[in-house]
Amino acid sequence: MIVGVLVELSNKKIDRIFDYRVEERFIDSIKIGIRVEVPFGHQVLEGFILEIKKDSDVSNLKSIINIIDQDIILNRELIELGKTIQKKTLATLISCYQVMLPKALKAKKNTIINKKYDIYYKLNENIEGNFNKKQQEIINKCMMGKIKKEELVKISPSSLKTLIKKNILIEEKKEHYRLGYQDSSDKIKELTINQQRVVESVDLEKEDTYLLHGVTGSGKTEVYIKLIEKVLKNHKTALMLVPEISLTPQMVQRFSEVFGNRIAALHSALSEGEKYDEWRKINRKEVSIVIGARSAIFAPLSNLGIIIIDEEHSDSYKQDNNPRYDARDVAIIRSKTNHCPLVMGSATPSLESFARAGKGVFQLLSMPNRINGKKLPQVELIDMNQEIKKGNSYFSSELVKQIRDRLYRNEQVILLLNRRGYASFITCKNCGYTAKCPHCDITLTYHKTSNMLRCHYCGYATNLDKKCPECKEEAISSLGIGTERVEEELRKILKNARILRMDYDTTSRKGMHSKMISEFKNREYDILLGTQIVAKGLDFEDVTLVGVINADTSLNIPDFRSSETTFSLLSQVSGRSGRSNKEGSVIIQTFNPDHYAIQFVKNHDYIGFYRKEMKIRYQLKYPPYYYICYLKVSSKNCQEASRETNKIKRCLEKNLKEEIILGPSPANVFKLNNIYRYGIIIKYKKDISVYPILNNLVEHYRSNNKVNLELDFNPNHF
């Protein structure tokens, strides 16, 4: 028997299947989709079996060394899915499989994640001997049946040890999963007429894609739950994606209230052991529902009956490193493979998705009103140009007044700042020196609690020195604002307010997301201050005011999607206000109150924004009218990177006549981890015109050790 193995090295030069012979002792255990150990050059590597055949074109084949898995790790669907992703992204095939799996199951030598076991003891059949008081107490307890080790240790560790040594007690191990979910205790809420209409519009027997456009607070989550209930009654499974790990705890809690322990969760906040356990629950068909972030799209569910993507507009569904897949595209592939519907929901759908719905590629479902006719919050714009003249740099007079009013009424407030850290950057007032990362072309961010300057790209950190390293004067000061600074200023104004800061730094420890959400929900805090992490999906019935500080930040990003990003972010965070019986308000502080994106947010007018933005995209030949591919060329040698980028540009111009080619130009972050990066943008109408030439370029640079070429189709950022 011969097997074709794809080895663990994500190297373009060896990204292919290698044949190995199977010795007689392994033949009965061989299956497509399991991992094996194989000799590869002078190394021993792990790899996936992707083929089984009788013979090979290669003579003198080496034999596999060992079989790692009893159960199949990559089922037939995932193997074909990996090949499709490889063709669409032009990444290495092994990277397309590795991204599907938790660390414990990747093909990677010397990766060990332990299983957890509960230890029980039971009596041996023949009990003879004289026992002391403690030993007899342990024996009497075990006469009731198997007893957990911890209970017996409490009686006497030494007596327990003696009874085990004398073979009076027999040990049994039972594996337990690290995560468990409560039994279902809640029923599905009664749906409104509008919600029920949407549920009935989804045909569970077809592979159609539905775009659910529902305003914030319209009850999309309960629609998802009802659809999943119907799928489970048909003895099928369901996959639900959420964009941020910060949303997962609330979603998991709501689903477990209805579906109990029939759920599994997959997201980056879990430990490697927890991911391993959750994945095996799914693979063993012990659960029917998977909830998770982007990579959960690869959950090995069989008999899939529905896929749901919440907040489908979120750019977190696109992976930023190889393989650069988009979970929404993968969901469409899995939907067709499993002949099941895909439902994508959002209050602010991406322009690409809404345009597809307009053309009938997706079926549009609409929920234009909040549940029970609740009003959308009143949005007030504050011109910060005027406030600055009054001496108000952080908070406008109106925002402070409204916060005080809510605190007096025992209500809660959410404040959004589209920043992180204490200040944007550190500079010298005397000579203009700016503290930058020595490895990256980016300014360092100041974090006051640790008094450190940090690079948010490579992780470099250094202590803050008030003396300028250039002019030696003590003239270092901070510019811009971050969440730490806003929290500090807020405490000066509202001395008795209980403020909870929720950003990347305060939530980096395991479990902090759900802990903070729970604390705020339980009214332990009055004000939740945070970055974009507080903008989506959170539901607090006592929040009646949302304030946005520096609303313009995302407008100033050099990105054709900046207006869409701003509109979506502000609309989403506005939707956190007034979700219960109390009316909500929103105050947006901006230096650009007349910008169309902000004006459409004020009027809760997604359709108006969509029409305006589509006209601009058409004129500038951007998605959804054109596809985009970004070619990134990088090297440790700046001149080498520049030279090769220009070669690629000439090659593209020679072979692509109908397409638009822009660049080359330095990447937004030109130097990253001491690597210099240039980029070229291709705008095109049809895949078939660009894929052959791009594939040839990838093949050409496979053997180049000095220059690296990476492709990003429909990128979030350049």
C-alpha positions in Angstrom: 0.0 0.0 0.0 1.2 3.5 -0.9 0.0 6.7 0.8 0.3 10.3 -0.4 1.3 12.6 2.5 1.3 16.4 2.8 4.0 17.3 5.3 3.9 20.0 8.0 6.4 22.5 6.4 4.6 25.5 5.0 7.3 26.0 2.4 6.3 26.9 -1.2 9.1 24.7 -2.6 7.7 21.5 -1.1 4.0 22.3 -1.1 3.0 19.0 -2.7 2.1 15.4 -1.8 4.9 12.9 -1.2 4.5 9.1 -1.6 5.4 6.7 1.3 5.2 3.0 1.6 3.0 1.5 4.4 4.3 -1.5 6.3 2.1 -4.5 7.0 1.6 -3.6 10.7 0.0 -0.2 9.8 -2.2 -1.2 6.9 -5.4 -1.8 9.0 -5.1 1.7 10.6 -4.6 3.7 7.4 -7.3 6.2 6.6 -7.4 9.4 4.5 -7.4 12.4 6.8 -5.3 11.1 9.7 -1.8 12.3 10.7 1.3 10.1 10.4 5.0 10.5 11.2 7.3 10.3 8.1 11.0 10.6 7.4 11.7 13.7 5.3 15.3 14.4 4.4 17.2 14.3 7.7 14.1 15.1 9.7 11.0 13.3 11.1 7.9 15.3 10.3 4.1 15.0 10.7 1.8 15.1 7.8 -1.8 14.3 6.6 -2.6 11.3 4.5 -4.5 12.7 1.5 -4.3 9.7 -0.9 -4.2 5.9 -0.7 -3.0 4.0 -3.8 -1.6 0.8 -5.0 1.6 2.0 -6.6 3.8 5.0 -7.2 5.9 6.6 -9.9 8.7 7.0 -7.4 11.2 4.2 -6.8 12.9 3.5 -3.4 10.1 4.9 -1.3 10.6 5.5 2.4 8.1 4.0 4.8 5.9 5.9 7.3 7.3 5.7 10.8 4.1 5.9 12.9 0.4 6.6 12.9 -0.7 9.4 15.2 -4.5 9.4 15.0 -7.2 6.7 15.4 -9.9 9.1 14.4 -10.0 11.0 11.1 -8.9 14.6 11.6 -9.6 16.0 8.1 -12.9 14.6 6.7 -13.6 14.4 3.0 -15.4 17.8 3.0 -12.6 19.6 4.8 -10.0 18.0 2.4 -11.9 19.3 -0.6 -12.5 22.6 1.1 -8.8 23.1 1.7 -8.0 22.5 -2.0 -10.6 25.1 -3.0 -9.2 27.7 -0.6 -5.7 27.0 -1.9 -6.9 27.7 -5.5 -8.7 30.9 -4.4 -6.0 32.4 -2.2 -2.9 30.9 -3.9 -1.5 30.0 -0.4 0.2 26.7 0.4 -2.1 23.8 0.7 -0.7 22.7 4.1 -1.5 26.2 5.5 -5.1 25.8 4.3 -5.4 22.6 6.4 -3.5 23.8 9.4 -5.8 26.8 9.8 -8.8 24.5 10.2 -7.5 22.8 13.3 -6.7 23.5 17.0 -3.0 23.4 17.9 -3.3 19.9 19.3 -4.4 18.5 16.0 -2.2 20.4 13.5 0.5 18.4 11.7 3.3 19.7 13.9 6.0 17.5 15.5 6.3 17.6 19.3 3.0 19.3 20.0 1.4 17.7 23.0 -1.9 18.9 24.5 -2.9 16.6 27.4 -6.4 15.3 27.9 -8.0 15.8 31.3 -9.2 12.9 33.3 -11.3 12.3 36.5 -10.0 9.4 38.6 -12.4 7.0 40.3 -11.8 4.1 42.6 -13.9 1.0 43.1 -13.5 -2.1 45.3 -11.8 -5.2 44.0 -14.0 -8.3 44.2 -11.9 -10.1 46.9 -11.4 -8.0 50.0 -9.3 -9.7 52.7 -7.2 -8.3 55.5 -7.3 -6.2 58.6 -7.9 -2.5 58.0 -7.4 0.5 60.3 -10.3 3.0 60.9 -9.5 5.3 58.0 -9.0 2.4 55.6 -12.3 0.9 56.6 -14.0 4.2 56.1 -12.7 4.4 52.5 -13.8 0.8 51.9 -17.3 1.4 53.3 -17.6 4.5 51.0 -16.6 2.5 47.9 -19.2 -0.1 48.7 -21.7 2.4 47.3 -20.0 2.2 43.9 -17.3 4.2 42.1 -16.1 7.2 44.1 -14.1 10.1 42.8 -10.5 10.3 44.0 -10.9 13.8 45.6 -13.6 12.4 48.0 -11.3 9.6 49.2 -8.2 11.8 49.6 -10.2 13.9 52.1 -10.6 10.9 54.4 -6.9 10.0 54.3 -4.3 10.2 51.5 -2.0 7.7 53.1 -4.8 5.1 53.7 -5.9 5.5 50.1 -2.4 5.0 48.9 -2.1 1.8 50.9 -5.4 0.3 49.7 -4.3 1.0 46.1 -0.9 -0.6 46.7 -2.6 -3.7 48.2 -4.9 -3.9 45.1 -8.0 -3.5 47.4 -9.1 -0.5 45.2 -9.0 -0.5 41.4 -8.4 2.8 39.6 -10.6 3.9 36.7 -10.0 7.0 34.5 -12.8 8.9 32.8 -12.0 11.7 30.5 -13.7 15.0 31.1 -13.9 18.1 28.9 -12.5 21.4 30.2 -15.6 23.3 29.3 -19.2 22.5 30.2 -22.4 24.4 29.6 -25.5 24.7 31.8 -28.6 22.7 31.1 -31.3 24.5 29.1 -33.4 26.5 31.4 -35.2 29.0 29.1 -37.6 28.7 26.3 -37.4 30.4 22.9 -39.0 33.8 23.2 -42.2 34.3 21.4 -41.4 35.9 18.1 -42.9 39.1 16.7 -44.8 39.0 13.4 -41.8 40.4 11.6 -39.4 37.9 13.2 -41.7 35.0 12.4 -42.0 36.2 8.8 -38.3 36.1 8.4 -38.0 32.6 9.9 -40.7 31.3 7.5 -38.9 32.9 4.5 -35.7 30.8 5.0 -36.0 27.5 3.1 -34.1 24.9 5.1 -34.0 22.5 2.2 -32.1 24.8 -0.2 -28.6 26.1 -0.4 -29.7 29.8 -0.8 -27.8 32.7 0.8 -30.0 35.1 2.8 -29.0 38.6 3.8 -30.9 39.7 6.9 -30.9 43.5 7.2 -32.2 44.2 10.7 -31.8 47.4 12.7 -30.0 47.2 16.1 -32.5 45.8 18.6 -34.8 44.2 16.0 -34.2 40.8 17.5 -31.9 39.0 15.0 -30.5 36.7 17.7 -34.0 35.2 18.5 -34.5 34.6 14.7 -31.2 32.7 14.6 -32.3 30.6 17.7 -35.7 29.8 16.1 -34.1 28.7 12.8 -31.6 26.5 14.7 -34.4 24.9 16.7 -36.1 24.0 13.4 -32.8 22.6 12.0 -32.3 20.4 15.1 -35.8 19.0 14.8 -34.8 17.8 11.4 -31.9 16.0 13.1 -29.3 18.2 11.5 -26.6 20.5 12.9 -26.0 24.3 13.0 -23.0 26.6 12.7 -23.1 30.1 14.1 -20.3 32.7 13.6 -19.8 35.9 15.5 -17.1 38.4 14.6 -15.5 39.1 17.9 -14.5 37.0 20.9 -16.0 39.7 23.0 -19.5 38.8 21.6 -19.0 35.1 22.2 -19.7 34.9 26.0 -23.1 36.6 25.6 -24.1 34.5 22.6 -22.9 31.3 24.2 -24.9 32.2 27.4 -28.1 32.9 25.5 -27.7 29.7 23.4 -27.0 27.5 26.4 -30.1 28.9 28.1 -32.1 27.4 25.2 -30.0 24.5 24.0 -28.1 23.5 27.1 -25.0 21.3 26.6 -25.8 20.6 22.9 -23.4 23.5 22.0 -19.6 23.8 21.6 -17.6 27.0 21.3 -14.5 27.7 19.2 -12.7 31.0 19.5 -9.3 32.5 20.3 -10.0 33.2 24.0 -10.0 29.5 24.8 -6.9 27.7 26.0 -5.3 25.2 23.6 -6.7 22.4 25.8 -10.2 23.9 25.7 -10.1 24.2 21.9 -8.9 20.6 21.7 -11.8 19.4 23.8 -14.4 21.4 22.0 -13.2 20.2 18.6 -13.3 16.6 19.6 -16.9 17.0 21.0 -17.8 18.2 17.5 -15.9 15.5 15.6 -17.5 12.8 17.9 -21.0 14.2 17.1 -21.6 14.9 20.8 -22.9 18.4 20.1 -25.3 19.8 17.5 -24.5 23.5 17.5 -21.1 25.3 17.1 -20.7 29.0 18.1 -17.4 30.7 17.3 -15.3 33.3 15.6 -13.8 33.2 12.1 -12.0 29.8 12.2 -15.1 28.1 13.5 -16.2 28.0 9.9 -14.1 24.9 9.6 -15.8 23.0 12.5 -16.1 19.3 11.5 -19.9 19.2 11.8 -21.6 16.5 9.8 -25.1 16.7 8.4 -24.9 20.5 8.5 -28.4 22.1 8.3 -27.7 25.8 8.5 -24.9 28.3 8.7 -25.5 31.7 10.3 -23.1 34.7 10.3 -23.9 37.5 12.7 -22.6 41.0 12.1 -21.6 39.9 8.6 -20.1 43.4 7.8 -17.3 42.9 10.2 -13.8 42.9 8.7 -12.7 40.3 11.3 -14.1 37.5 9.1 -11.2 38.1 6.8 -7.9 36.4 7.8 -4.9 38.8 7.6 -2.2 36.2 7.2 -1.9 33.1 5.0 -4.1 31.6 4.0 -6.0 34.9 3.6 -9.5 33.4 3.4 -12.8 35.1 4.1 -15.1 33.1 6.4 -18.1 34.5 4.4 -16.8 33.0 1.2 -16.0 29.7 2.9 -19.5 29.7 4.4 -21.0 29.9 0.9 -18.9 27.0 -0.3 -19.9 24.9 2.8 -23.6 25.9 2.3 -23.5 24.6 -1.3 -21.6 21.4 -0.3 -24.1 20.6 2.4 -27.2 21.8 0.5 -28.2 24.0 3.4 -29.0 27.8 3.7 -26.6 30.5 4.8 -28.1 33.4 6.7 -25.9 36.5 7.1 -27.3 39.3 9.4 -26.3 42.9 10.1 -27.8 46.3 10.9 -25.1 47.7 8.5 -24.5 45.1 5.8 -21.2 45.3 3.8 -21.7 47.1 0.5 -20.6 44.0 -1.4 -23.3 41.9 0.3 -26.1 44.5 0.0 -25.2 44.9 -3.7 -25.5 41.1 -4.2 -28.9 41.2 -2.6 -29.9 44.0 -4.9 -28.9 41.8 -7.9 -30.8 38.8 -6.5 -27.6 36.8 -5.8 -28.6 36.8 -2.2 -32.2 36.9 -0.9 -32.8 40.1 1.1 -34.8 39.8 4.4 -35.7 42.9 6.3 -36.4 43.8 9.9 -36.7 47.6 9.8 -38.1 48.1 13.3 -37.0 47.4 16.9 -38.9 44.8 18.9 -42.3 46.0 20.1 -42.0 49.3 18.2 -39.2 50.7 20.5 -37.7 53.9 19.0 -34.1 54.0 17.7 -32.1 56.3 19.9 -32.0 60.1 19.2 -28.5 61.0 17.8 -27.0 64.4 18.5 -23.8 65.6 16.8 -21.4 67.8 18.7 -19.0 70.0 16.7 -15.7 69.7 18.5 -14.3 72.6 16.6 -16.6 74.8 18.7 -16.0 72.9 21.9 -12.2 73.3 21.6 -12.7 77.1 21.5 -14.5 76.7 24.9 -11.6 74.8 26.3 -13.3 71.3 26.2 -10.7 69.0 24.6 -12.0 65.5 25.7 -15.7 65.9 26.6 -18.2 68.4 25.3 -20.4 70.2 27.8 -23.4 68.4 26.5 -21.9 64.9 26.9 -20.8 65.7 30.5 -24.3 67.0 31.3 -26.0 63.9 29.8 -23.7 61.5 31.6 -24.5 63.2 35.0 -28.2 63.0 34.2 -28.0 59.3 33.6 -26.0 58.7 36.7 -28.6 60.7 38.7 -31.4 58.5 37.2 -29.4 55.3 38.1 -28.9 54.4 34.4 -25.8 53.3 32.6 -23.5 54.8 29.9 -21.3 53.4 27.2 -18.4 55.6 25.9 -16.6 54.6 22.7 -13.1 55.8 21.9 -11.6 54.4 18.7 -8.1 54.2 20.3 -6.1 52.2 22.7 -3.4 53.0 25.2 -2.8 56.3 27.1 -1.8 58.5 24.1 -1.4 58.1 20.4 2.4 58.8 20.4 5.2 60.5 22.3 7.0 63.5 20.9 9.6 66.1 22.0 8.2 69.7 22.3 11.7 71.1 21.9 13.1 69.3 18.8 10.1 67.4 17.4 11.6 63.9 18.0 9.0 61.2 17.8 9.5 57.8 19.6 9.4 55.1 16.9 9.8 51.3 17.0 13.4 50.4 16.0 12.1 47.4 14.0 9.0 48.9 12.4 8.1 52.1 10.7 5.5 53.0 13.3 5.3 55.3 16.3 5.3 53.7 19.8 2.1 54.0 22.0 2.4 55.1 25.6 0.8 53.0 28.3 0.6 54.9 31.6 -0.1 52.0 34.0 3.1 50.3 33.0 4.9 53.5 32.0 6.0 51.7 28.8 6.2 52.6 25.2 4.9 49.7 23.0 4.8 48.8 19.4 1.4 47.4 18.6 2.8 45.6 15.5 5.8 43.6 16.7 5.4 43.8 20.5 8.7 45.8 21.1 8.5 47.6 24.5 10.7 50.1 26.3 10.5 52.3 29.4 9.5 56.0 28.9 12.3 58.4 29.5 11.2 62.1 30.0 14.6 63.2 28.6 14.6 63.4 24.8 17.3 61.1 23.3 18.0 63.6 20.5 18.3 67.0 22.2 18.7 65.7 25.8 16.0 68.2 27.0 13.2 67.1 29.4 10.6 68.0 26.9 8.9 64.7 26.1 5.1 64.9 26.0 2.1 62.9 24.7 -0.1 63.7 21.7 -3.5 62.2 20.9 -5.7 60.4 23.3 -6.1 56.8 24.4 -8.5 55.0 26.7 -6.2 55.3 29.7 -6.1 59.1 29.3 -9.8 59.4 28.8 -10.5 57.3 31.9 -8.1 59.5 33.9 -9.9 62.7 32.7 -13.3 61.2 33.3 -12.5 60.4 36.9 -11.5 64.0 37.5 -14.9 65.2 36.3 -17.0 62.4 37.8 -15.3 61.5 41.0 -18.0 59.1 42.3 -18.7 57.3 39.0 -17.8 53.6 38.8 -15.9 53.4 35.5 -15.0 50.1 33.7 -12.3 50.4 31.0 -12.6 47.6 28.4 -9.9 47.6 25.7 -7.3 45.3 24.4 -5.0 45.8 27.4 -7.6 45.2 30.1 -9.1 42.2 28.4 -5.9 40.4 27.3 -6.1 38.0 30.3 -8.1 34.9 29.9 -11.8 35.2 30.9 -11.7 39.0 31.3 -14.2 39.6 28.4 -17.0 37.7 29.9 -16.1 38.8 33.5 -16.4 42.5 32.5 -19.6 42.0 30.5 -21.1 40.2 33.5 -20.0 42.9 36.0 -21.4 45.7 33.9 -24.7 43.8 33.3 -25.0 43.2 37.1 -24.7 47.0 37.6 -21.3 46.9 39.4 -20.3 49.8 37.1 -22.0 53.0 35.8 -19.9 53.7 32.8 -18.3 51.3 30.3 -15.5 53.0 28.4 -13.9 51.1 25.6 -12.6 50.8 22.1 -14.4 49.1 19.2 -14.8 46.1 21.5 -17.9 47.8 23.1 -19.6 48.7 19.8 -21.1 45.4 18.6 -23.6 43.0 19.9 -23.7 43.9 23.6 -27.2 44.1 25.1 -27.6 46.0 28.4 -31.1 47.0 29.3 -30.1 49.9 31.6 -27.8 51.7 29.0 -29.6 54.8 27.9 -26.7 56.9 26.7 -23.9 56.2 24.3 -21.1 58.8 23.8 -18.6 58.7 21.0 -15.3 60.5 21.5 -13.1 61.2 18.4 -15.7 59.8 15.9 -13.4 61.0 13.1 -10.6 58.6 13.8 -11.7 55.9 11.3 -12.5 58.6 8.7 -8.8 59.6 8.6 -7.5 56.1 7.7 -6.0 56.0 4.2 -8.5 53.3 3.0 -11.3 53.3 0.5 -13.5 51.7 3.1 -13.0 54.4 5.7 -16.4 56.0 5.3 -18.1 52.6 5.4 -16.1 51.6 8.5 -17.1 54.8 10.2 -20.7 54.5 9.4 -20.9 50.9 10.5 -19.0 51.5 13.8 -21.0 54.6 14.8 -24.3 52.9 13.8 -23.4 49.7 15.7 -22.4 51.6 18.9 -25.5 53.8 18.7 -27.6 50.6 18.7 -26.4 49.8 22.3 -28.5 52.6 23.6 -32.2 52.3 24.7 -32.6 48.6 24.0 -35.2 48.1 26.8 -38.3 50.1 27.8 -36.2 53.2 28.5 -35.5 55.6 25.7 -32.0 56.0 24.5 -29.8 58.8 23.3 -26.5 59.0 21.5 -23.9 61.9 21.4 -21.3 61.8 18.7 -18.4 64.2 19.1 -16.8 65.0 15.8 -14.7 67.5 13.9 -16.5 66.7 10.7 -20.2 67.0 11.5 -21.1 67.6 7.9 -19.4 64.4 6.5 -22.0 62.3 4.8 -21.2 59.1 6.7 -21.8 60.9 10.1 -25.0 62.6 8.8 -26.5 59.3 7.7 -25.6 57.8 11.1 -27.6 60.7 12.7 -30.6 59.8 10.7 -30.2 56.0 11.0 -30.2 55.9 7.2 -28.4 52.9 5.9 -30.0 53.0 2.5 -29.1 56.6 2.1 -25.5 55.9 3.0 -25.4 52.8 0.7 -26.6 54.8 -2.3 -24.1 57.7 -1.7 -21.2 55.4 -1.1 -22.0 53.2 -4.1 -21.8 56.3 -6.4 -18.3 57.1 -5.1 -17.2 53.4 -5.4 -18.4 53.4 -9.0 -16.5 56.5 -9.9 -13.3 55.3 -8.3 -13.6 51.7 -9.6 -13.6 50.1 -6.2 -15.6 47.0 -4.8 -18.3 46.0 -5.4 -17.8 47.2 -9.0 -14.2 45.8 -9.2 -12.4 43.0 -7.4 -9.0 43.9 -5.9 -5.8 42.0 -5.3 -3.0 43.4 -3.3 0.5 42.1 -4.1 3.0 42.6 -1.2 6.7 42.2 -2.0 9.0 42.1 1.0 12.7 41.6 1.8 15.3 42.4 4.4 17.1 44.4 1.7 15.2 47.5 0.8 16.8 47.9 -2.7 16.1 44.2 -3.5 12.4 44.6 -2.5 12.1 47.7 -4.7 13.8 46.2 -7.7 11.7 43.0 -7.6 8.5 45.0 -7.2 9.2 47.0 -10.3 9.9 43.8 -12.2 6.5 42.4 -11.1 4.8 45.7 -12.2 6.3 45.4 -15.7 5.2 41.7 -15.9 1.7 42.6 -14.9 1.5 45.5 -17.4 2.7 43.2 -20.2 0.2 40.4 -19.5 -2.9 42.3 -18.1 -4.5 44.7 -20.7 -8.0 45.3 -19.3 -7.1 45.5 -15.7 -6.1 48.6 -13.6 -2.6 48.4 -12.0 -1.6 50.8 -9.3 1.8 51.2 -7.8 4.3 50.1 -6.8 4.3 52.1 -3.5 5.6 51.5 0.0 3.2 49.7 2.2 1.3 51.7 4.9 3.7 50.2 7.4 6.8 50.3 5.2 9.2 48.5 7.7 7.8 45.8 9.9 10.1 43.6 12.0 13.1 44.8 10.0 11.4 43.7 6.7 10.8 46.3 4.0 7.5 46.1 2.1 6.2 47.4 -1.2 2.7 46.9 -2.7 0.9 46.8 -6.0 -2.8 46.9 -6.4 -4.7 45.2 -9.3 -8.4 46.1 -10.0 -10.1 43.6 -12.1 -13.6 42.4 -13.2 -13.1 38.7 -13.8 -11.0 36.1 -11.8 -10.1 34.2 -14.9 -8.1 37.1 -16.3 -5.7 37.5 -13.4 -5.4 34.1 -11.7 -3.1 32.5 -14.3 -0.5 35.3 -14.3 -0.6 35.6 -10.5 -0.2 31.8 -10.1 2.9 32.0 -12.4 4.3 34.8 -10.3 3.8 32.7 -7.1 5.5 29.8 -8.8 8.4 32.0 -9.9 9.1 33.3 -6.4 8.8 29.9 -4.7 12.6 29.4 -5.0 13.6 33.0 -4.2 15.1 33.1 -0.6 15.7 36.8 -0.6 12.3 38.2 -1.7 8.8 37.1 -0.6 5.6 37.6 -2.6 2.2 37.5 -0.9 -1.2 37.9 -2.4 -4.3 39.2 -0.7 -7.6 39.0 -2.6 -10.2 41.6 -1.6 -8.0 42.8 1.4 -9.3 44.7 4.4 -6.3 47.0 4.4 -3.3 47.6 2.1 
